[in-house]
Every structure is written in C-alpha cells, then in structure tokens.
Amino acid sequence: MQLGTSPYVDFAVCAGLGVANAACLVAGTVAVRAICAAFPSLIVQGFLRVFAFAIFGGAMFAIALVIGDTRPVRDATSILGFVVGMALLLPLILRTIRGEASA
C-alpha cells in the first residue's frame, strides 16, 4: 500500500485509523471497568485508571502520529476518513461510555 497514489486509498487508510482509535477508546473504557471491579481499594482503582489511561492514551497518540507523519504523502482531504471511521463506531462508543455494553 502506498499513500498518495489515490485519494480513495488515503481516505480508506484514515478511516481505518479512525476505527482503530475508536477501538482503543472502547477497549480502554471496558478494561478499566473490568479491572477496577476486582479491586475494592480506591487507591488501587485510581492507580489502575491512570495506568490504563496512559496505555490506551499512548495507543491513540501512536495512531495520531501515523496520521501526522503521513501528511506530506497523502491526499489533503483524506483526514475526513478519520472522522468517518470514528463515526462508524459512534454507537458502540456511546453505549460503552454509558455502561450499557456487555463485556
């Protein structure tokens, strides 16, 4: 796959990265809830929340870095694919944040 050869490929790559970013958000939320349920101590829960935020925040930062690093070689309007990718998983994101999704 070579970026910059087709605006459609660039759009699809950015859409895939948007889906990956949304998946990191959902995974982080579900993981924090599941892990913190096993520990009654508020101090341990706080530490685990910060740790999970660092891990999944780092994953989202890595995705953003890929998007930023490929800017010179991809189509300028392909960043809209990232928004489309996030929008595809928006119902799952909202259900997860509300706590309605089953793990």
Residue pairs with C-beta under 8 A, 6 or more apart in sequence:
1 9
1 13
2 9
3 9
3 10
3 13
3 70
3 73
3 74
4 10
4 73
4 74
4 75
7 75
7 77
7 78
10 74
10 75
10 78
10 81
11 75
11 77
11 78
11 80
11 81
11 84
12 81
13 70
13 74
13 78
13 81
14 67
14 74
14 78
14 79
14 80
14 81
14 82
14 85
15 81
15 82
15 84
15 85
15 88
16 81
16 85
17 63
17 66
17 67
17 81
17 82
17 85
18 81
18 82
18 83
18 84
18 85
18 86
18 87
18 88
19 85
19 86
19 88
19 89
20 63
20 85
21 60
21 63
21 64
21 82
21 85
21 86
22 85
22 86
22 88
22 89
22 90
22 92
22 93
23 89
24 56
24 59
24 60
24 63
25 56
25 60
25 93
25 96
26 89
26 92
26 93
26 96
26 101
27 56
28 52
28 53
28 55
28 56
28 57
29 96
29 97
30 96
30 101
30 103
31 52
31 56
32 48
32 49
32 52
32 53
33 99
33 103
34 103
35 48
35 52
36 45
36 48
36 49
39 45
39 48
67 79
67 82
86 93
92 101
95 101
